[in-house]
Amino acid sequence: MSIFLQVLAWVFLIFGTLMSLIGVIGFVRLPDVYTRLHATGKVSVFGVVFLLLAADILTPLVTWKSLLLIFFVLMASPSVAHSIASAAYRTGIPITGNRDELATKLDNRPPKGLLLK
Amino acid sequence: MPMRFFQITLPLFIVYLVLTGNLTLPNLVVGLLVATGISVLLPPIELPPFSLARLPSFLWAGFRYVFVVAWDVLKGALSTARIVLDPQLPLNPGIIAIPSGSKTELGTALSAHAITLSPGEMVIAIDDDGVMYTHCLNVDDSARYKDEAQALRKNLLSKMFE
């Protein structure tokens, strides 16, 4: 393996670990479940993507496999964040901040209309 | 049912083979069983009709969509990381309504997916008219740019599916 690829893989590895760490810090620092989902659903996922890229270079056997895994992680993580947020909102967990257009919508029509298709 | 086989079972089977990386007969049989089982368990879904003439433009739009989304992910992760690490924690969270402007369910779902990956935004609920209620880390910025951003996504998605 060329020294360039090796260095690139280490950069990815360090960056991915850093991103995962920031995701955890965000989970601790942010105020409510919705903002915390931004940290875990984006920053940590991004960390995983970079760790997979590093694995892609360092272990030549899994080239297409890790690319496919990155694709699946990117497809699945928004759905997961969305369903957790949706469940949290419907069970009435309060939201930090003062602008909530969903609440005014809910006042006008029965909550049934909000059910996901 | 045969259409369903080509649209769901066969792609699932191929993905299984790629992930296991093993072309022996037992693995082929297990993969086919798993793919068939999943496609039987899935509720009936409406996929856009397949046409060979539209395939190149579909693939090109899909290719571009992947890169636009990847760029959004990068920006989203970095901006969220910056907010998290800022000692002041500059947050202004809130929920705004963004009309998806798409008529098909698949189009609305993909719009919601792209929004959730883009910087500081996450879809919480979708109502019957396709309006996406989006949680934003910085609600004023998102409200200001929501129409432009949605127009860009919609343009790309309509090239793929309409």
Interface residues (C-beta under 8 A of the other chain):
Chain A: M19 I22 I25 G26 R29 L30 P31 D32 Y34 T35 L37 H38 A39 G41 K42 V43 V45 F46 V49 W64 K65 L68 L74 M75 S77 P78 S79 A81 H82 A85 S86 Y89 I95 T96 G97 N98 R99 D100 E101 L102 A103 K105 G113 L114 L116 K117
Chain B: V15 V18 L19 G21 V69 A70 V73 L74 G76 A77 T80 A81 I83 V84 L85 L89 L91 N92 P93 G94 I95 I96 A97 E105 A112 H113 T116 L117 G120 M122 V123 I124 A125 I126 D127 D128 V131 Y133 H135 L137 V139
